[in-house]
């Protein structure tokens, strides 16, 4: 596997409904000998939801990676200067986080981690999970698709009947997307 020995920044933001599937992929990445640096947004780190308790997710991620979670802007800022990552993935990437990245708003640990990582012109993978991906946030997704060093985990409509603007990434395509991004290529097709 191409991820063996790679330093991977693994950023989780607040699309809580995808956490369990995301953590399953994190386990596979670590099992394949990648060096994972866990990072969580303020909301991902602090909010309990119907999908689980924040502290339970935190403990599971720490156990899987064997590392302390980066959870503040101050902790995230050195990622680029200290070359702490070869590649970074934001999974799940909320509409809020994608909008901030598209408009260079750096006010969370997730966005600071991304900005710091990108200063080294290294790949940043985005795994969209948002209820407005085909609405107001479509413009921001388009902006990110057109930027250097940005790659998308292929995504689809979440539920076209009850949530017609919602999109979600395919968890099974996280690892193939990371591998392609390390080669400077976007996994195709982006839209499933």
trRosetta pair geometry for C-beta under 8 A, 3 or more apart (Angstrom, degrees):
i j d omega theta_ij theta_ji phi_ij phi_ji
1 4 5.4 116 77 -29 85 94
1 32 4.5 -26 64 -172 157 132
1 33 7.7 145 66 43 115 93
1 175 7.7 -48 -155 -175 122 124
1 179 7.6 -104 -170 -90 75 124
2 6 7.5 33 136 -30 66 135
2 178 8.0 178 87 113 107 88
2 179 4.5 108 53 -132 133 96
2 182 6.0 -179 144 64 127 149
2 183 8.0 -46 -167 -40 161 100
3 6 5.0 -88 -160 31 54 125
3 8 6.8 0 -158 -48 107 136
3 29 6.1 -88 149 -148 156 80
3 32 5.5 65 75 109 112 123
3 33 7.6 146 106 73 80 66
3 34 4.3 -40 154 -70 103 120
3 175 6.8 -82 -27 -147 142 92
3 178 6.1 34 -87 117 116 131
3 179 6.7 -83 -45 -79 88 83
3 182 7.9 -169 -87 -32 62 151
4 32 6.0 -101 -73 153 78 81
4 33 4.3 26 -134 81 82 114
4 34 6.6 -103 -101 -66 24 61
5 33 6.4 3 -40 131 56 105
5 34 7.3 -51 31 -113 18 47
5 35 7.0 9 -162 -11 29 102
6 34 5.2 -26 62 -132 84 95
6 35 6.9 -156 93 32 35 81
6 86 4.8 -107 -161 59 86 140
6 87 6.2 1 169 21 128 108
6 182 7.0 -76 -113 -102 151 141
7 34 7.8 160 -93 -178 15 82
7 35 4.8 -30 -102 79 62 112
7 37 6.6 30 -180 -16 87 112
7 84 6.4 -149 160 156 139 46
7 85 5.0 -147 120 -125 101 38
7 86 4.7 117 51 -5 79 88
7 87 7.7 147 83 28 57 61
8 29 6.5 -85 65 172 161 135
8 34 5.0 13 2 165 125 130
8 35 6.9 148 18 75 73 53
8 36 5.1 -27 72 -107 99 67
8 37 6.9 -175 89 23 45 76
8 85 6.6 55 -142 -145 13 96
8 86 7.0 -40 -70 53 52 87
8 87 5.6 -18 -114 74 74 87
8 88 7.1 145 -168 -101 56 36
8 89 6.8 -1 -176 7 104 100
8 178 7.1 1 -122 -150 130 139
9 37 5.0 -31 -105 70 60 109
9 39 5.9 8 -174 -1 93 128
9 79 6.5 43 -93 -157 141 139
9 84 7.2 78 -73 108 105 97
9 85 4.0 -26 -29 -104 103 150
9 87 7.3 -149 27 105 79 41
9 88 3.5 -13 63 -114 115 93
9 89 7.1 169 88 25 67 52
9 113 5.9 174 179 170 140 119
9 117 5.8 -108 17 -86 156 143
10 26 6.1 92 -171 -116 156 107
10 29 7.4 154 -84 83 135 158
10 36 5.1 5 -9 -165 129 106
10 37 6.7 160 17 73 76 50
10 38 5.4 -32 71 -105 103 56
10 39 6.6 160 78 25 47 78
10 65 7.6 -155 42 -86 136 138
10 88 7.8 -150 -59 -152 27 62
10 89 6.0 0 -118 60 57 94
10 91 7.1 -50 -161 44 76 104
11 39 4.3 -27 -101 80 75 111
11 40 7.3 165 -157 -86 57 27
11 41 7.4 69 178 -41 95 81
11 88 6.4 34 -10 178 112 103
11 89 6.7 -167 31 95 79 47
11 90 4.4 -30 80 -106 116 68
11 91 7.1 112 72 22 62 57
11 109 8.0 -173 -138 119 105 87
11 110 5.0 116 -178 -133 126 85
11 113 5.5 169 -89 85 130 146
11 114 7.0 -52 -13 -55 169 90
12 19 7.0 60 -161 -116 134 87
12 22 6.6 123 -112 132 110 152
12 38 7.6 -8 1 -164 106 88
12 39 7.3 166 19 88 64 57
12 40 5.0 -16 63 -112 95 77
12 41 7.0 -117 101 8 55 83
12 44 4.6 162 115 -170 93 157
12 57 8.0 -138 118 159 162 131
12 61 7.7 -112 -1 -97 144 151
12 90 7.9 162 -85 -159 19 58
12 91 6.7 -39 -98 84 64 55
12 92 6.9 43 -149 29 69 61
12 110 7.9 -111 74 -96 29 118
13 40 7.8 156 -82 -161 37 55
13 41 4.3 51 -118 -10 72 138
13 43 7.0 46 -170 62 66 107
13 44 5.5 -131 -142 -40 20 125
13 90 6.3 19 -8 -176 112 103
13 92 6.1 -100 61 88 78 69
13 93 6.0 60 34 -125 128 36
13 94 4.6 -114 121 0 124 101
13 96 7.4 -159 167 70 136 98
13 97 4.6 -85 -104 -37 172 147
13 108 7.9 66 -115 127 107 150
13 110 5.1 28 -77 -95 104 166
14 41 6.0 -85 -28 74 87 132
14 43 3.7 -22 -67 108 136 127
14 44 5.0 -138 -72 -61 63 72
14 47 6.7 39 -127 41 118 136
14 92 7.9 -79 77 78 22 108
14 94 5.5 6 60 -52 75 144
14 96 7.6 7 49 43 111 130
15 18 5.2 18 115 22 105 112
15 19 7.9 175 96 -45 61 74
15 92 3.6 -80 55 107 121 147
15 93 7.6 6 -1 63 130 21
15 94 5.0 173 -43 -83 94 82
15 129 3.7 137 143 105 169 121
15 130 6.8 -96 -89 -71 130 53
16 19 5.5 -21 -160 -20 51 118
16 44 7.7 174 -82 -117 77 69
16 47 7.4 -100 -68 98 134 113
16 49 4.4 64 134 52 173 154
16 50 7.9 120 112 54 136 63
16 51 4.2 159 142 48 105 139
16 52 7.0 -165 -174 39 109 86
17 51 5.5 -146 -91 -84 44 147
17 129 7.5 -163 65 173 94 129
18 21 5.5 -63 -166 50 67 108
18 22 5.4 72 136 -31 88 108
18 91 7.8 -107 125 170 129 73
18 92 4.4 99 67 -56 137 133
18 129 5.0 -90 -10 -125 149 163
18 168 6.6 176 -79 -152 129 112
18 169 7.5 68 -147 49 155 93
18 171 7.4 178 -166 -70 102 111
19 22 5.5 -62 -144 39 29 114
19 23 6.1 27 161 -20 68 107
19 44 8.0 155 -97 -146 117 98
19 51 6.1 126 28 137 118 128
19 52 6.4 -111 79 37 144 134
19 57 5.9 -53 -179 -117 140 134
19 92 7.6 -83 -67 -1 55 112
20 23 5.9 -52 -145 34 28 109
20 24 6.8 35 152 -23 60 101
20 51 7.4 -135 -20 179 102 104
20 52 7.4 138 -58 -31 96 141
21 24 5.7 -49 -154 28 35 115
21 25 7.0 31 150 -14 63 102
21 171 4.3 -118 157 -66 113 158
22 25 5.9 -58 -158 36 35 108
22 26 6.5 41 145 -24 67 104
22 91 5.3 167 -136 135 117 99
22 92 6.1 -106 -68 -33 142 79
22 127 7.8 147 -110 99 108 154
22 171 6.6 -129 -78 -118 46 113
22 174 7.9 120 -132 -75 65 155
23 26 5.1 -45 -147 31 40 120
23 27 6.7 49 152 -24 64 96
23 57 7.3 -134 -70 -144 139 86
23 60 6.2 16 -156 125 145 130
23 61 6.9 -105 -120 -80 106 80
23 64 7.2 -174 -166 -31 89 160
24 27 5.8 -47 -157 27 33 115
24 28 7.0 31 147 -16 62 102
24 171 7.0 50 68 166 108 142
25 28 5.6 -51 -153 35 40 112
25 29 6.4 44 149 -22 68 102
25 91 7.5 -63 77 136 138 150
25 171 5.3 -148 -44 -176 129 95
25 172 8.0 -153 -92 -89 116 27
25 174 4.6 59 -176 49 152 150
25 175 6.8 -154 -162 -37 104 92
26 29 5.6 -52 -149 34 33 114
26 30 6.4 28 155 -14 66 106
26 36 6.8 104 -160 -157 90 166
26 61 7.0 -32 140 -123 164 80
26 64 5.7 68 125 134 112 155
26 65 7.5 -56 171 -58 117 96
27 30 6.0 -59 -148 40 29 107
27 31 6.1 33 153 -23 65 109
27 64 5.7 -97 -91 -138 70 127
28 31 5.5 -53 -144 36 31 116
28 32 6.4 21 158 -11 64 108
28 175 6.6 -73 112 -58 125 137
29 32 6.1 -68 -154 42 27 103
29 34 4.9 -45 167 40 86 135
29 36 6.1 91 114 -71 120 129
29 174 7.8 -73 -57 121 118 120
29 175 6.6 -167 -83 -94 85 99
29 178 7.8 56 -114 26 119 169
30 33 7.8 66 177 -60 36 15
30 34 6.3 -88 -94 58 36 83
30 36 5.6 -67 -82 1 91 132
30 64 5.6 171 6 165 162 89
30 65 6.2 -133 -95 -96 136 55
32 175 7.9 77 25 -133 157 133
36 64 7.8 -22 70 120 145 97
36 65 4.7 -105 86 -121 108 109
36 67 7.2 -158 94 21 72 133
37 65 7.6 124 -104 -171 14 142
37 67 6.5 -84 -125 118 49 165
37 70 6.9 23 162 -7 97 121
37 79 7.6 151 124 -123 156 109
37 84 6.0 67 -73 150 166 110
37 85 6.1 -102 32 -79 136 99
38 61 5.0 124 -140 161 158 119
38 62 7.3 -116 45 -79 155 51
38 65 5.0 -162 -28 6 115 166
38 67 5.9 161 18 82 97 109
38 68 8.0 -151 61 110 103 29
38 69 4.6 -57 107 -112 111 78
38 70 6.9 172 99 19 55 75
39 69 6.8 149 -104 -170 21 76
39 70 4.3 -21 -109 66 79 107
39 71 7.6 178 -156 -70 54 44
39 76 6.3 78 -140 -103 128 106
39 109 6.0 -161 -176 142 98 109
39 110 6.5 138 133 -99 112 58
39 113 4.8 59 -173 -83 165 165
40 44 4.2 -134 -168 95 97 115
40 45 4.1 127 112 -62 128 92
40 58 7.5 -72 -13 -100 163 86
40 61 7.7 127 -54 72 121 171
40 69 5.4 10 2 172 109 130
40 70 7.4 161 21 79 61 57
40 71 5.4 -4 61 -105 93 84
40 109 6.7 36 82 84 42 137
40 110 7.5 -39 166 -65 21 94
41 44 4.5 91 50 10 81 104
41 45 6.7 -157 85 -5 39 91
41 94 7.9 -58 9 13 166 124
41 97 6.8 -109 -79 -82 146 123
41 108 5.0 6 -141 166 91 133
41 109 5.9 -176 -114 56 38 91
41 110 4.1 -24 -78 -23 93 122
42 45 6.0 -70 -150 41 24 107
42 46 5.9 -14 168 8 65 123
42 71 7.5 102 -95 -179 48 82
42 108 5.8 -111 -4 -140 98 99
42 109 6.7 137 -44 8 67 100
43 46 6.4 -77 -132 50 23 92
43 47 5.1 -7 -170 -2 69 126
44 47 7.4 -38 -90 35 12 95
44 54 7.5 138 154 -130 39 99
44 57 7.6 -103 173 111 82 147
44 110 7.8 91 11 -56 129 125
45 54 6.2 68 158 -169 28 123
45 58 6.7 67 -144 -85 69 116
45 69 6.9 169 -110 122 112 139
45 71 4.7 97 -108 -139 162 118
45 109 7.8 44 -17 34 137 144
46 54 5.7 -18 172 -138 8 169
47 54 5.7 127 64 -63 30 124
48 52 7.4 -114 -149 116 67 40
48 53 4.8 -11 -122 -125 104 61
48 54 5.4 -95 -68 -8 61 88
49 52 6.7 16 61 47 79 49
52 56 5.7 -112 176 72 105 124
52 57 5.8 104 118 -48 131 103
53 56 4.4 85 70 4 95 108
53 57 7.2 -170 91 -6 51 83
54 57 5.9 -61 -154 38 34 108
54 58 6.2 35 151 -22 69 108
55 58 5.4 -50 -144 36 34 116
55 59 6.3 34 158 -19 66 104
56 59 6.0 -52 -146 36 29 109
56 60 6.4 29 155 -18 62 108
57 60 5.8 -59 -149 38 31 111
57 61 6.2 28 156 -18 67 108
58 61 6.0 -59 -148 37 27 108
58 62 6.3 25 156 -16 64 109
58 69 6.2 -100 -145 1 87 150
59 62 5.8 -56 -145 39 30 111
59 63 6.2 31 155 -21 64 108
60 63 5.7 -56 -148 36 30 112
60 64 6.3 29 155 -19 65 107
61 64 5.8 -53 -145 36 31 110
61 65 6.1 4 165 4 66 113
61 69 6.1 54 105 -78 128 121
62 65 6.5 -69 -137 51 24 93
62 66 7.5 78 172 -94 55 9
62 67 6.8 -129 -137 72 62 40
62 68 6.9 16 -122 -105 107 32
62 69 6.3 -85 -73 -31 89 95
63 66 7.6 17 -172 -68 21 50
70 75 4.4 -171 -147 123 87 120
70 76 5.3 116 159 -76 130 74
70 79 7.7 24 -124 -65 174 115
70 109 6.0 173 133 -174 88 127
70 113 6.6 121 106 -86 140 124
71 75 6.6 37 41 45 46 145
71 109 5.6 -106 -169 -52 23 169
72 75 4.6 94 57 7 85 101
72 76 6.9 -156 92 -6 45 89
72 109 5.7 111 89 -82 3 114
73 76 5.7 -64 -147 40 31 109
73 77 6.4 47 156 -42 67 98
73 106 7.9 108 -136 151 116 87
73 107 7.5 -47 -85 -162 136 31
73 108 7.1 -160 -75 164 93 12
73 109 5.7 -125 -68 -83 45 58
73 112 4.7 125 -141 -27 75 161
74 77 6.1 -37 -148 7 29 117
75 78 7.7 -64 -177 26 34 98
75 109 6.8 2 63 -129 98 115
76 79 5.8 -25 -174 -17 57 119
76 109 4.7 156 -35 -156 137 71
76 110 7.8 -106 -114 -45 160 13
76 112 4.0 110 98 99 129 109
76 113 4.1 -88 -155 -65 119 75
76 116 6.1 174 148 10 79 142
77 81 7.8 10 142 12 73 115
77 112 5.7 -50 -72 172 64 123
77 116 5.6 167 -153 -83 32 139
78 81 5.4 -73 -150 56 59 103
78 82 4.7 31 161 -5 97 120
78 84 7.0 77 117 -22 82 131
78 116 7.1 40 68 -167 12 147
79 82 6.7 -75 -140 50 13 94
79 84 4.6 -91 -144 47 61 121
79 85 5.9 7 -178 2 106 111
79 88 8.0 54 162 -81 143 136
79 113 5.5 64 -5 -143 160 68
79 116 4.2 104 58 110 97 128
79 117 5.4 -36 124 -63 125 76
80 83 7.4 18 -176 -73 32 42
80 84 7.8 -56 -39 24 19 88
80 115 7.7 -75 -27 116 139 55
80 116 3.7 -149 -9 170 104 68
80 117 5.6 -143 -74 -72 88 19
80 118 7.3 -47 -93 47 130 41
80 119 4.1 63 -171 46 152 116
80 120 5.4 -173 -149 -23 88 99
81 116 7.2 -64 -4 -163 74 103
81 119 7.7 0 -55 83 60 144
83 120 6.6 110 -107 -96 78 156
85 88 5.2 42 154 -64 154 91
85 117 5.2 -27 67 -121 133 111
85 122 6.8 167 109 103 89 154
86 122 6.3 -155 179 -157 36 139
86 182 7.4 27 137 -118 111 104
87 122 6.2 -138 -90 160 47 109
87 123 4.9 -7 -127 72 94 99
87 124 7.7 180 -166 -83 63 31
87 125 6.8 33 170 -10 106 107
87 178 6.1 119 127 -156 149 90
87 181 6.2 117 -144 105 131 117
87 182 5.8 -69 -61 -81 143 86
88 113 6.7 172 -152 142 147 101
88 114 6.4 -173 112 -107 147 62
88 117 4.5 3 -17 -175 144 172
88 122 7.3 91 0 107 90 111
88 123 7.5 -176 35 102 62 59
88 124 5.2 -11 70 -117 100 72
88 125 7.0 -170 97 27 48 74
89 124 7.7 156 -91 -168 33 50
89 125 4.1 -21 -108 71 82 109
89 126 7.7 -172 -155 -71 62 20
89 127 6.5 38 178 -17 103 109
89 153 7.7 58 -152 -43 116 118
89 174 6.9 74 -170 -161 160 99
89 177 7.9 104 -113 99 124 114
89 178 6.3 -56 -59 -87 131 105
90 93 4.2 74 115 -85 108 101
90 97 6.3 -159 172 137 145 144
90 110 6.2 82 -126 -169 117 111
90 114 6.5 -15 -52 -76 127 122
90 124 7.3 20 -7 179 100 95
90 125 7.2 -174 24 91 61 58
90 126 5.5 -5 57 -118 104 62
90 127 6.6 -159 94 27 57 77
91 125 7.5 -3 -47 109 107 101
91 127 3.8 40 -109 32 87 139
91 153 6.9 57 -101 -9 113 150
91 169 7.0 -80 -132 59 94 157
91 174 6.3 49 -123 -121 162 123
92 127 5.7 -98 -123 100 46 102
92 128 7.6 18 -167 158 81 15
92 129 3.6 -38 -161 29 126 136
92 168 7.9 -39 -130 -142 123 80
92 169 7.0 -173 -121 22 80 117
93 97 5.3 -121 -163 83 72 125
93 98 5.5 83 150 -56 111 96
93 126 4.7 -20 -10 -163 168 83
93 127 5.4 140 2 61 96 53
93 128 5.4 -50 72 -92 104 41
93 129 6.5 127 54 22 50 76
93 130 7.7 -48 106 -37 67 106
93 169 7.9 76 28 -30 91 131
94 97 4.7 98 55 7 81 98
94 98 7.0 -147 95 -1 43 86
94 129 6.6 -42 -90 78 48 79
94 130 5.7 107 -166 -87 49 97
95 98 5.8 -57 -144 41 32 109
95 99 6.1 36 156 -23 66 107
95 128 7.9 54 -75 -155 62 92
95 130 3.4 112 -47 -145 94 142
95 131 7.0 -78 -16 43 137 60
95 132 5.0 53 -114 56 163 97
95 133 6.5 -135 -88 -67 104 66
95 136 8.0 77 -177 81 134 90
95 137 4.2 -94 -146 -84 108 159
95 140 7.4 113 -162 60 71 140
96 99 5.8 -55 -148 34 26 112
96 100 6.5 26 154 -18 61 106
96 130 8.0 171 -3 -115 59 120
97 100 5.7 -54 -150 35 32 112
97 101 6.4 29 154 -15 66 105
97 108 7.3 -85 -108 59 89 145
97 110 5.5 -48 -128 116 127 141
97 111 6.5 -161 -148 -64 80 90
98 101 5.8 -55 -146 39 33 109
98 102 6.1 34 155 -21 67 109
98 126 6.5 84 -101 -161 102 139
98 128 6.6 17 -59 -109 148 92
98 130 7.0 -86 19 -36 130 150
98 137 6.3 78 83 -169 125 116
98 140 4.9 121 131 128 97 124
98 141 6.2 6 168 -76 146 66
98 144 6.2 -80 -158 -26 96 148
99 102 5.7 -55 -143 37 28 112
99 103 6.3 -4 164 9 63 114
99 105 7.6 -2 118 34 75 127
99 137 6.1 -88 -63 -120 100 94
99 140 4.7 -85 -96 -95 57 164
100 103 6.4 -79 -145 54 24 89
100 104 7.9 -95 167 82 57 6
100 105 4.0 -95 -148 70 80 101
100 106 7.3 133 164 -73 110 33
100 107 7.0 -119 -146 33 136 88
100 108 7.2 62 118 16 173 112
100 111 5.0 -72 124 -93 131 143
101 104 7.5 30 -167 -75 29 35
101 105 7.8 -77 -44 46 24 71
101 111 6.1 -156 -71 -125 76 93
101 114 6.0 -41 -107 112 119 157
101 126 7.8 -154 66 -94 162 132
101 140 7.7 105 66 -179 80 110
101 144 6.3 45 107 -93 118 118
102 139 7.7 126 160 117 158 75
102 140 3.8 -149 0 -149 162 86
102 141 7.9 -61 -72 -39 139 22
102 143 4.1 95 -147 78 108 138
102 144 5.6 -83 -85 -48 92 89
103 140 7.4 -59 -24 -115 91 107
104 115 7.9 88 -144 -101 72 121
105 111 6.6 -42 100 -170 62 164
106 111 4.7 -162 -128 127 55 112
106 112 5.4 97 -177 -81 101 64
106 115 5.0 -10 -109 -22 133 154
107 111 6.4 21 34 57 45 139
107 112 8.0 128 -34 -45 5 95
108 111 4.9 86 51 13 85 97
108 112 6.8 -153 86 -3 40 89
109 112 5.8 -60 -141 43 29 109
109 113 6.0 35 158 -26 65 107
110 113 5.9 -54 -149 32 26 112
110 114 6.6 23 154 -16 61 106
111 114 5.6 -51 -148 37 35 112
111 115 6.2 34 154 -18 67 106
112 115 5.7 -54 -143 39 32 110
112 116 6.0 31 159 -19 66 110
113 116 6.0 -59 -146 39 25 109
113 117 6.1 25 157 -18 63 111
114 117 5.8 -58 -146 39 27 111
114 118 6.1 25 159 -20 65 111
114 124 5.7 71 -148 -140 93 142
115 118 5.9 -58 -145 37 27 110
115 119 7.0 43 154 -38 60 94
116 119 6.0 -40 -163 6 33 116
117 120 6.7 -68 179 32 43 103
117 122 6.0 -87 167 66 86 113
117 124 6.2 123 101 -85 125 104
118 121 7.2 46 -177 -81 55 28
118 122 7.0 -133 -110 50 35 69
118 124 5.8 -28 -77 -35 98 134
118 149 6.0 135 -135 108 91 145
121 148 7.4 -23 -144 132 88 120
121 149 5.9 -143 -161 -75 53 140
122 149 6.6 82 87 -151 23 124
123 149 5.6 -152 -105 -162 40 72
123 150 7.9 149 -156 -91 64 14
123 151 5.8 4 -166 0 110 122
123 181 4.0 142 175 160 153 106
123 182 6.4 -118 24 -77 147 40
123 184 7.4 -146 -71 -92 119 47
124 149 5.7 57 14 139 89 92
124 150 5.5 -27 73 -105 97 60
124 151 7.1 163 83 24 45 75
125 151 4.8 -32 -106 76 72 99
125 152 7.3 150 -161 -98 67 13
125 153 6.3 69 170 -43 107 86
125 174 7.9 112 136 -154 144 68
125 177 5.6 120 -147 131 134 113
125 178 5.9 -76 -30 -89 163 66
125 181 5.2 -115 -72 -36 106 167
126 144 6.1 16 0 152 161 148
126 150 6.4 6 -8 -167 116 96
126 151 7.1 169 19 83 73 44
126 152 5.3 -31 69 -106 92 66
126 153 7.0 -134 95 9 43 80
127 152 7.6 133 -91 -164 35 59
127 153 3.9 11 -106 28 81 136
127 155 7.6 141 -166 -71 55 109
127 169 3.9 -52 -171 -23 84 170
127 174 6.4 -9 -90 -103 140 93
127 177 7.8 146 -83 70 92 159
128 133 5.6 93 165 -111 133 137
128 141 6.4 14 -92 -110 147 121
128 152 6.8 -3 -13 -151 104 107
128 153 7.4 -162 15 60 66 87
128 155 4.9 -33 61 -66 108 163
128 167 5.3 8 121 106 122 116
128 168 7.2 -144 107 -122 73 20
128 169 5.6 134 53 -51 56 93
129 155 7.9 -153 -71 -126 54 128
129 167 7.3 -129 -114 101 29 66
129 168 4.9 38 -119 -124 79 72
129 169 6.0 -70 -57 7 87 89
130 133 4.6 126 72 -51 101 90
130 137 5.7 -43 123 72 151 164
130 166 6.9 -156 106 -141 44 63
130 167 6.2 10 55 53 74 83
131 158 7.6 -58 -105 28 57 150
131 163 6.0 -89 -140 -162 87 121
131 165 6.5 57 158 90 58 93
131 166 4.5 -29 -129 -97 51 96
132 135 4.0 -71 -159 55 81 115
132 136 5.3 -11 166 43 130 84
132 137 4.5 106 107 4 93 110
132 165 5.3 3 -127 132 43 125
132 166 7.5 -4 -38 -88 27 54
133 137 5.4 -52 -102 86 36 116
133 138 6.4 84 162 -77 45 67
133 141 6.1 57 -156 -42 84 146
133 155 7.3 -91 172 131 163 146
133 165 6.5 160 51 158 55 70
133 166 6.5 64 24 -161 100 25
133 167 3.3 -69 70 19 155 116
134 138 5.6 45 -139 -71 29 118
134 157 7.0 -7 -25 -102 143 92
134 164 7.0 -92 78 138 134 66
134 165 4.3 -144 65 -145 86 61
134 166 7.4 -42 18 16 101 18
134 167 6.2 122 -30 -41 89 106
135 138 6.5 163 60 -15 18 99
135 165 3.9 21 -34 -161 102 147
136 139 7.0 -44 175 18 47 106
137 140 5.0 -49 -161 38 66 113
137 141 6.2 70 141 -22 82 97
138 141 5.6 -52 -148 37 35 112
138 142 6.3 40 151 -21 65 106
139 142 5.6 -56 -153 36 30 115
139 143 6.6 35 149 -23 64 102
140 143 5.5 -46 -149 30 37 115
140 144 6.6 32 155 -15 65 103
141 144 5.9 -58 -151 39 32 108
141 145 6.3 36 151 -23 66 106
141 152 7.7 56 -164 -102 96 141
142 145 5.6 -52 -145 33 31 114
142 146 6.6 18 159 -10 63 111
143 146 6.2 -74 -157 42 28 103
143 147 6.8 31 150 -32 65 108
144 147 5.7 -52 -149 20 38 116
144 150 4.9 -141 177 170 80 157
144 152 7.5 107 113 -68 112 104
145 150 6.9 -121 -96 106 20 121
145 152 6.4 -21 -96 -26 87 130
145 190 7.5 52 -122 -156 124 167
147 150 4.5 58 76 5 98 128
151 177 6.2 162 137 178 119 98
151 180 7.2 170 -160 95 148 97
151 181 4.1 -134 20 -100 164 115
151 186 5.3 -171 -135 -107 90 75
151 187 7.4 79 179 10 115 82
152 155 6.8 -75 165 -5 114 105
152 169 7.9 -151 174 -107 79 108
152 177 7.4 -92 108 -148 32 137
152 186 6.9 26 36 -149 77 109
152 190 5.4 52 81 -145 126 111
153 169 4.2 42 99 -152 119 129
153 170 6.7 -151 155 49 100 66
153 173 5.4 140 -166 100 88 101
153 174 5.7 -11 -118 -96 137 56
153 177 4.6 -119 -102 -10 68 169
153 187 7.6 13 -129 53 42 132
154 169 7.0 113 81 -149 40 72
154 170 5.5 -8 86 22 91 115
154 173 5.0 -28 38 116 100 168
154 177 7.1 -162 -5 -75 74 122
154 187 6.1 -94 -33 105 103 110
154 188 7.8 103 -80 -153 121 17
154 189 6.4 87 -124 95 128 55
154 190 5.3 -160 -111 -152 73 31
154 191 7.0 -139 -157 -48 87 9
154 192 5.2 93 153 -45 113 103
155 167 4.8 61 149 168 128 110
155 168 6.1 180 -152 92 98 24
155 169 4.6 -58 -90 -91 93 50
155 170 6.8 -165 -99 -13 39 74
155 190 7.2 -7 28 164 73 71
155 191 7.0 -32 72 -114 63 51
155 192 6.6 -144 109 13 16 101
156 167 6.7 174 90 -147 23 78
156 168 6.8 -26 61 61 68 70
156 170 6.9 57 -1 -55 104 97
156 191 6.9 105 -96 -170 60 61
156 192 4.0 -66 -63 70 109 99
157 160 4.5 41 138 -66 149 90
157 163 7.9 166 179 95 88 84
157 164 7.3 -23 -153 -153 128 41
157 166 6.6 85 -164 80 66 67
157 167 6.1 -61 -103 -99 36 65
158 163 5.4 -25 79 89 113 129
158 166 3.7 -52 32 120 125 112
158 167 6.0 -166 -30 -114 89 9
158 168 4.4 84 -92 -10 94 110
159 162 5.0 -12 124 50 125 89
159 163 4.6 70 63 35 94 98
159 166 6.3 13 36 65 72 131
160 163 7.6 -60 -82 72 13 57
160 164 5.4 46 -161 -115 55 66
161 164 7.4 74 -67 -68 2 82
163 166 3.6 6 141 3 119 132
169 173 7.1 -129 173 63 91 105
169 174 7.4 75 143 -73 130 83
170 173 4.4 57 86 10 106 113
170 192 6.0 78 -41 -31 130 161
171 174 5.9 -19 -165 -20 48 113
173 176 5.3 -60 -153 51 62 110
173 177 5.5 67 147 -29 84 105
173 187 6.4 170 -178 123 112 155
174 177 6.0 -65 -153 36 23 110
174 178 6.5 23 154 -19 63 107
175 178 5.6 -51 -146 34 34 112
175 179 6.4 34 156 -19 65 105
176 179 5.7 -54 -147 37 33 112
176 180 6.3 30 157 -16 67 106
176 187 5.5 97 125 -113 98 145
177 180 5.9 -55 -146 39 31 107
177 181 6.1 32 155 -22 66 109
177 187 4.6 -94 -100 5 68 138
178 181 5.7 -58 -145 37 28 112
178 182 6.6 34 155 -24 63 102
179 182 5.9 -51 -156 28 30 113
179 183 7.2 16 150 -5 60 105
180 183 5.8 -67 -160 44 38 105
180 185 4.4 -87 -180 84 93 94
180 186 6.6 53 131 -177 129 6
180 187 4.5 158 27 -61 156 80
181 184 7.4 50 -170 -77 37 17
181 185 7.1 -118 -81 62 28 49
181 186 7.5 41 -86 -95 74 45
181 187 7.8 -51 -40 -20 78 92
186 190 6.7 -18 161 -72 121 107
187 190 7.6 121 88 -86 69 61
189 192 6.7 148 87 -81 101 50
